[in-house]
Amino acid sequence: SSRYSIGDNNSFNRLNGWSTQDVFISHRISCKHFRADLKAELSNLGDVKYDVVRSYPMPGRSYRISITFLNQ
C-alpha cells in the first residue's frame, strides 16, 4: 500500500508502501518462590529502510531482551 507524508494527497507527497517482519521467542521459568518470564525480540528482520514521513527514516533492525520477575 502507500500513504502520503502530509494531508495534501498528491504524487510529490506519496510515500512507497513498506512492511517489516518481526520475530520473538519467550520462555517461562517457574521456581518455588518466583516466576521469571524471558523474552527476546528482533524487529525489522530484513533491516528494511523505510520512511513513515518523508525525510525522517525509521530505524533499521533492532533487538530487545527482557526479563520479568514475579513473586508466586
Secondary structure by P-SEA (a helix, b strand, c coil): cccccccccccccbbbbbbbbbbbbbbbbbcccbbbbbbbbbccccbbbbbcccccccccbbbbbbbbbbcc
